[in-house]
Amino acid sequence: MRNLESLLLNSGMSPLSCSGNTDVEIQGITYDSRKTNPGYLFVCIRGEHHDGHDYVLDAASKGAVAVVVDRDLENIPDTLSVVRVRDSRKALGDLAKAFYNNPSESMFCVGVTGTKGKTTTTHLIKSVLDEAGMSCGIIGTLGCVSENLSIPTRHTTPESLDIQEFLAKMLASGEKAIAMEVSSHAIALHRTRGIDFDVGVFTNIGHDHLDFHGSFSSYLATKASFFETLGAGRDNNGNSGKTRLSIINVDDPNSDFILSKTRTQVATYGISDNLARITARELRLYGRDTSFVACTPQGSFPVSFNLKGIFNVYNALAAIACGLAQGLDPDTICRGLRSLKGVPGRFESIDEGQPFTVVIDYAHTPDSLENVLREARRLGSGSLTVVFGCGGDRDKSKRPVMGKIAATLADRVIVTSDNPRTEEPYDICKEIEEGILYGGLPSLGYDIIPDRTCAIERAIFSAQEGDVLVIAGKGHETYQIFRDRTIHFDDREMARTLLRERMQNA
């Protein structure tokens, strides 16, 4: 707890103006008027559907004593101190860092950004750091999770205030590290502002989020800006004892652009690029385990772990680079990689004793769907079926692209709903169908079944021995969003239920 004047001073902000009592005590900070308590500072930020500036009176009625705004407002109650800034989102990050005493400065912080692989890479990094006794938490698609805390999140990367609060709680409980998924939305919306990252990881970049960024070049530039500003969480004098590192996948075609924007030391990784500092040789991908020899500046050593697919070799290489950057020995790194049994909804096998393979994966972009289908093809001797859809109110241009990929790589395609949101599910399916027709029909044909339960049921009850079934798009998600409601829906639960029913009736 501190007064407004000292909070502004410690944040390093330069407000455009400040009116009212700056000696008022600040008991807490919020950007959600519904969570305002007496003595709180309310920061007005713009979200996807709401603008915090429209809720100043609501915050005041709940006891807010100060407000941060970045535009003029009328009828602000006299009881509120008013801080005017250029950008409320940037201010939120600066204020949150100051209010929680900059917890990331005292932790080993890794930010992972890229289109694919963020979730798995953060889990692998956590396993490695945990094995080294560093008690690592995770912030990402699956929530904010540490040894002592578990908090669900709405976004892959939460708002800056929520991150700082979570890190402060982790630090207070003795935890030492965090592996964080850094989405392009988070970078553009300054959600990671004030986080003192030690390491930034670039996994890859593909076709995604163009509805938000407008173009691929803008999307790429946003990702690259994370590495331009790596270390921006330094103290007000620009000092920090941390040695920062950018870990870059040089097999990605756009890695040169990312490298051109880095302002830190660099460690490169890859499989195809012989110039990568950390690479994999002697790959064995299709036995019980995935194994390879990791070739690093610190020497070569064998690696064996539980995750399938060449894309997970890349994720493991990033985790190895991170472990080496922290000075960990190869044995510790390898034990950490081995200890991770799987990541929910990421190439996750569903086994109820059926004579065919069922895989659940979060793949919802063209590149990720292609990678998953290519790997799934190797899991069985029979035909390959994919069930997938595309989200509503999101990038429409990828729908026919994904349809073409599915028709090209799978023997049978079942197009269904994902999260249709405000769009009609059948209309989305028809846009996917355009790509199927353009790419040439799959050998066993295709179906459009908008009801996701019926689509999965059709796939499971028509599968034959040795077949492989991929249910893609939602992965770990436990809900489905429609125009007027959100329902519980979990691909994994549904697949298990239907598989048990089929096996009982066999």
Protein Blocks (a to p, Z undefined) as FASTA:
>chain_A
ZZfklmmmmnopacfbdedjfkbccfbdcfbfklpcehiacdddddfkbcfklmmmmmmm
nopabdcdfbdcehiafkbccdddfblklmmmmmmmmmnopmmlmpccdddedjehklmm
mmmmmmmmmmnonopadddfkopcdfkbccddfbfbacfklmmmmmmmmmmnopabdcdd
ddfklmmnopmgoiacfbdcdfbdcdehklmnopaklmmmmmmmmmmmgoilpcfkopaf
bdcdddddfkbmklmmmmmmpcbdcddddfklmkbmbdcehiafklmbdcdddddfkbpc
ddddfbecjklmmmmmmmmmmmmmnopafklmmmmmmmpnbdehiapacdehiabdcddd
fbfbfklmmmmmmmmmmmpcbdcdddddddehiafklmmmmmmmmmmmpmbdcdddfdeo
jacfklmmmmmmmmmmmnopafkbpaddfblmlmmmmmmmmpcehiacddehjlmaccdc
dfkbccdddfklmmmmmmmmmmmmZZ
